[in-house]
């Protein structure tokens, strides 16, 4: 999936789960982090270690594993326990990172969840190829649905009951 799709899904998940706009931004940022192993990705352009990680491990290896998700989770909760970040920050960071992994499971290449074991996993037959028509369709459908959802929730037409979703998000 492309970065824009990862970020959109992370924002939608935080909204539907009842987080605020700050947490949505945190989730969106963390949804881009697994691609820090790809020098031309959004995260790869920010982190100077991107090229080194890519040369040593390649794309969709160490940063696309349960090990990396565990490390991100441990750091997020460690920062929470130190009082540096709030609990919702930690939850949003983990939600964003894990949403990236789930989306990449839909790609034909899949991801090595049990890295360093060379065992790759895919979901639903891995039918969504990065940047191709299927992903573009998924992105635009989600964008239209999110515009409708944000419009309905934020402008008070009704509350569809998606976990209280955007009640705090839009204020």
DRENMARVO-855346 format. One record per residue (C-alpha): residue number from 1; x negated, y, z negated; residue in one letter. Coordinates in Angstrom, 1 decimal. Each point is the difference from the previous one (the first is absolute). Last residue first. Layout:
DRENMARVO-855346
<node k="NUM" x="X" y="Y" z="Z" r="a"/>
...
end
This chain:
DRENMARVO-855346
<node k="171" x="14.7" y="19.7" z="-18.5" r="x"/>
<node k="170" x="0.0" y="-2.5" z="3.0" r="x"/>
<node k="169" x="-1.9" y="-2.9" z="-1.6" r="x"/>
<node k="168" x="1.9" y="0.2" z="-3.4" r="x"/>
<node k="167" x="3.2" y="-1.2" z="1.6" r="x"/>
<node k="166" x="-1.9" y="-1.6" z="2.8" r="x"/>
<node k="165" x="0.4" y="-3.7" z="-0.8" r="x"/>
<node k="164" x="2.4" y="-0.6" z="-2.8" r="x"/>
<node k="163" x="-0.7" y="-3.7" z="0.5" r="x"/>
<node k="162" x="1.3" y="0.1" z="3.6" r="x"/>
<node k="161" x="3.5" y="1.0" z="-1.3" r="x"/>
<node k="160" x="1.4" y="1.4" z="3.3" r="x"/>
<node k="159" x="0.2" y="3.4" z="-1.7" r="x"/>
<node k="158" x="2.3" y="2.3" z="2.0" r="x"/>
<node k="157" x="0.0" y="3.1" z="2.1" r="x"/>
<node k="156" x="-2.4" y="1.6" z="-2.5" r="x"/>
<node k="155" x="-2.4" y="1.8" z="2.3" r="x"/>
<node k="154" x="-3.0" y="-1.9" z="-1.2" r="x"/>
<node k="153" x="1.5" y="-3.5" z="0.0" r="x"/>
<node k="152" x="1.8" y="0.3" z="3.4" r="x"/>
<node k="151" x="-2.8" y="1.8" z="1.7" r="x"/>
<node k="150" x="-2.8" y="-2.1" z="-1.5" r="x"/>
<node k="149" x="1.9" y="-3.2" z="1.1" r="x"/>
<node k="148" x="0.7" y="1.3" z="3.5" r="x"/>
<node k="147" x="-3.5" y="1.2" z="0.5" r="x"/>
<node k="146" x="-1.2" y="-3.3" z="-1.5" r="x"/>
<node k="145" x="2.1" y="-2.0" z="2.5" r="x"/>
<node k="144" x="-1.3" y="2.0" z="2.9" r="x"/>
<node k="143" x="-3.6" y="-0.4" z="-1.1" r="x"/>
<node k="142" x="0.5" y="-3.7" z="-0.7" r="x"/>
<node k="141" x="1.4" y="-0.5" z="3.5" r="x"/>
<node k="140" x="-2.8" y="2.1" z="1.5" r="x"/>
<node k="139" x="-2.7" y="-2.0" z="-1.8" r="x"/>
<node k="138" x="1.5" y="-3.4" z="0.7" r="x"/>
<node k="137" x="0.4" y="0.9" z="3.7" r="x"/>
<node k="136" x="-3.6" y="1.2" z="0.1" r="x"/>
<node k="135" x="-1.1" y="-3.2" z="-1.6" r="x"/>
<node k="134" x="1.8" y="-2.1" z="2.5" r="x"/>
<node k="133" x="-1.2" y="2.1" z="2.9" r="x"/>
<node k="132" x="-3.7" y="-0.4" z="-0.7" r="x"/>
<node k="131" x="-2.1" y="2.0" z="-2.5" r="x"/>
<node k="130" x="-1.1" y="-3.0" z="-2.1" r="x"/>
<node k="129" x="1.8" y="-3.2" z="1.1" r="x"/>
<node k="128" x="3.1" y="-1.0" z="-1.9" r="x"/>
<node k="127" x="1.0" y="-3.6" z="0.5" r="x"/>
<node k="126" x="-2.0" y="-1.7" z="-2.7" r="x"/>
<node k="125" x="2.1" y="-3.2" z="-0.1" r="x"/>
<node k="124" x="2.3" y="1.4" z="-2.6" r="x"/>
<node k="123" x="-2.9" y="0.5" z="-2.5" r="x"/>
<node k="122" x="-3.7" y="-0.7" z="0.6" r="x"/>
<node k="121" x="-2.8" y="-1.4" z="-2.2" r="x"/>
<node k="120" x="-3.7" y="-0.5" z="0.7" r="x"/>
<node k="119" x="-2.2" y="-2.4" z="-1.9" r="x"/>
<node k="118" x="-3.8" y="0.8" z="0.1" r="x"/>
<node k="117" x="-0.4" y="-0.1" z="-3.8" r="x"/>
<node k="116" x="-1.7" y="3.2" z="-1.0" r="x"/>
<node k="115" x="2.9" y="1.0" z="0.2" r="x"/>
<node k="114" x="3.2" y="-1.6" z="-1.2" r="x"/>
<node k="113" x="2.3" y="2.4" z="1.7" r="x"/>
<node k="112" x="-1.9" y="-0.3" z="3.3" r="x"/>
<node k="111" x="2.3" y="2.1" z="2.2" r="x"/>
<node k="110" x="2.2" y="-0.7" z="3.0" r="x"/>
<node k="109" x="-1.4" y="0.1" z="3.6" r="x"/>
<node k="108" x="3.5" y="-0.2" z="1.5" r="x"/>
<node k="107" x="1.1" y="3.0" z="-2.1" r="x"/>
<node k="106" x="2.9" y="-0.3" z="-2.5" r="x"/>
<node k="105" x="-2.5" y="-0.7" z="-2.8" r="x"/>
<node k="104" x="-1.3" y="3.5" z="0.6" r="x"/>
<node k="103" x="3.3" y="1.4" z="-1.3" r="x"/>
<node k="102" x="-0.3" y="-2.0" z="-3.3" r="x"/>
<node k="101" x="-3.6" y="1.2" z="-0.5" r="x"/>
<node k="100" x="0.9" y="3.6" z="0.6" r="x"/>
<node k="99" x="2.9" y="-0.3" z="-2.5" r="x"/>
<node k="98" x="-2.4" y="-1.3" z="-2.6" r="x"/>
<node k="97" x="-2.2" y="3.1" z="0.2" r="x"/>
<node k="96" x="3.0" y="2.4" z="-0.2" r="x"/>
<node k="95" x="1.7" y="-1.9" z="-2.8" r="x"/>
<node k="94" x="-3.2" y="-0.3" z="-2.0" r="x"/>
<node k="93" x="-0.6" y="3.8" z="0.3" r="x"/>
<node k="92" x="3.6" y="0.7" z="-0.8" r="x"/>
<node k="91" x="-0.1" y="-2.1" z="-3.2" r="x"/>
<node k="90" x="-3.2" y="1.6" z="-1.2" r="x"/>
<node k="89" x="1.3" y="3.5" z="0.7" r="x"/>
<node k="88" x="3.3" y="-0.9" z="-1.7" r="x"/>
<node k="87" x="-1.9" y="-1.1" z="-3.1" r="x"/>
<node k="86" x="-1.6" y="3.4" z="-0.3" r="x"/>
<node k="85" x="-3.6" y="0.8" z="0.8" r="x"/>
<node k="84" x="-3.1" y="0.8" z="-2.1" r="x"/>
<node k="83" x="1.5" y="-1.4" z="-3.3" r="x"/>
<node k="82" x="-2.7" y="-2.6" z="-0.4" r="x"/>
<node k="81" x="2.6" y="-2.6" z="0.3" r="x"/>
<node k="80" x="1.2" y="1.5" z="3.3" r="x"/>
<node k="79" x="-3.5" y="0.1" z="1.4" r="x"/>
<node k="78" x="-0.4" y="-3.6" z="-0.9" r="x"/>
<node k="77" x="3.4" y="-0.8" z="1.6" r="x"/>
<node k="76" x="-1.1" y="1.6" z="3.3" r="x"/>
<node k="75" x="-3.4" y="-1.6" z="-0.1" r="x"/>
<node k="74" x="1.4" y="-3.5" z="-0.7" r="x"/>
<node k="73" x="2.6" y="0.4" z="2.7" r="x"/>
<node k="72" x="-2.5" y="1.1" z="2.6" r="x"/>
<node k="71" x="-2.3" y="-2.9" z="-1.0" r="x"/>
<node k="70" x="2.9" y="-2.5" z="0.2" r="x"/>
<node k="69" x="1.1" y="1.3" z="3.4" r="x"/>
<node k="68" x="-3.6" y="-0.4" z="1.1" r="x"/>
<node k="67" x="-0.1" y="-3.6" z="-1.2" r="x"/>
<node k="66" x="3.5" y="-0.6" z="1.5" r="x"/>
<node k="65" x="-1.6" y="0.7" z="3.3" r="x"/>
<node k="64" x="0.1" y="2.6" z="2.8" r="x"/>
<node k="63" x="-3.0" y="2.0" z="-1.2" r="x"/>
<node k="62" x="-2.3" y="-3.0" z="0.1" r="x"/>
<node k="61" x="1.0" y="-1.1" z="3.5" r="x"/>
<node k="60" x="2.2" y="1.9" z="2.3" r="x"/>
<node k="59" x="-2.7" y="1.7" z="2.0" r="x"/>
<node k="58" x="-3.6" y="-1.2" z="0.0" r="x"/>
<node k="57" x="-2.0" y="-1.2" z="-3.1" r="x"/>
<node k="56" x="-3.5" y="1.5" z="0.2" r="x"/>
<node k="55" x="0.4" y="2.4" z="2.9" r="x"/>
<node k="54" x="3.5" y="1.1" z="-1.1" r="x"/>
<node k="53" x="-1.1" y="0.5" z="-3.6" r="x"/>
<node k="52" x="-3.0" y="2.1" z="1.2" r="x"/>
<node k="51" x="2.2" y="2.0" z="2.4" r="x"/>
<node k="50" x="2.5" y="0.8" z="-2.7" r="x"/>
<node k="49" x="-2.5" y="1.0" z="-2.8" r="x"/>
<node k="48" x="0.4" y="3.7" z="0.8" r="x"/>
<node k="47" x="3.7" y="0.0" z="-0.9" r="x"/>
<node k="46" x="2.2" y="2.6" z="1.7" r="x"/>
<node k="45" x="-0.2" y="-1.0" z="3.6" r="x"/>
<node k="44" x="0.6" y="-3.7" z="-0.9" r="x"/>
<node k="43" x="3.1" y="1.0" z="-2.0" r="x"/>
<node k="42" x="1.7" y="1.5" z="3.0" r="x"/>
<node k="41" x="-1.3" y="-2.8" z="2.3" r="x"/>
<node k="40" x="-3.0" y="0.5" z="2.3" r="x"/>
<node k="39" x="-2.6" y="-1.7" z="-2.3" r="x"/>
<node k="38" x="2.2" y="-3.1" z="-0.8" r="x"/>
<node k="37" x="-0.9" y="-1.5" z="-3.4" r="x"/>
<node k="36" x="2.0" y="2.8" z="-1.6" r="x"/>
<node k="35" x="3.0" y="-1.7" z="1.5" r="x"/>
<node k="34" x="1.1" y="-1.3" z="-3.3" r="x"/>
<node k="33" x="0.2" y="3.6" z="-1.3" r="x"/>
<node k="32" x="2.8" y="1.2" z="2.2" r="x"/>
<node k="31" x="2.8" y="-1.2" z="-2.2" r="x"/>
<node k="30" x="-1.8" y="1.7" z="-2.9" r="x"/>
<node k="29" x="0.6" y="3.4" z="1.6" r="x"/>
<node k="28" x="3.7" y="-0.7" z="0.7" r="x"/>
<node k="27" x="0.5" y="-1.4" z="-3.5" r="x"/>
<node k="26" x="-1.5" y="3.1" z="-1.6" r="x"/>
<node k="25" x="2.1" y="2.2" z="2.2" r="x"/>
<node k="24" x="3.1" y="-1.9" z="-1.0" r="x"/>
<node k="23" x="-1.0" y="0.2" z="-3.6" r="x"/>
<node k="22" x="-0.1" y="3.8" z="0.3" r="x"/>
<node k="21" x="3.4" y="0.0" z="1.7" r="x"/>
<node k="20" x="1.7" y="-1.9" z="-2.8" r="x"/>
<node k="19" x="0.5" y="-3.7" z="-0.6" r="x"/>
<node k="18" x="3.5" y="-1.6" z="0.1" r="x"/>
<node k="17" x="-0.8" y="-3.3" z="1.7" r="x"/>
<node k="16" x="1.6" y="1.2" z="3.2" r="x"/>
<node k="15" x="-2.2" y="3.0" z="0.1" r="x"/>
<node k="14" x="-3.2" y="-1.9" z="-0.8" r="x"/>
<node k="13" x="0.8" y="-2.5" z="2.7" r="x"/>
<node k="12" x="0.8" y="2.6" z="2.6" r="x"/>
<node k="11" x="-3.3" y="1.8" z="-0.7" r="x"/>
<node k="10" x="-2.0" y="-3.2" z="0.2" r="x"/>
<node k="9" x="1.8" y="-1.0" z="3.3" r="x"/>
<node k="8" x="-0.8" y="3.4" z="1.5" r="x"/>
<node k="7" x="-3.7" y="-0.2" z="-1.1" r="x"/>
<node k="6" x="-0.5" y="-3.4" z="1.5" r="x"/>
<node k="5" x="1.7" y="1.0" z="3.3" r="x"/>
<node k="4" x="-2.1" y="3.2" z="0.3" r="x"/>
<node k="3" x="-3.1" y="-2.0" z="-0.7" r="x"/>
<node k="2" x="0.6" y="-2.3" z="3.0" r="x"/>
<node k="1" x="1.0" y="-3.6" z="-0.6" r="x"/>
end
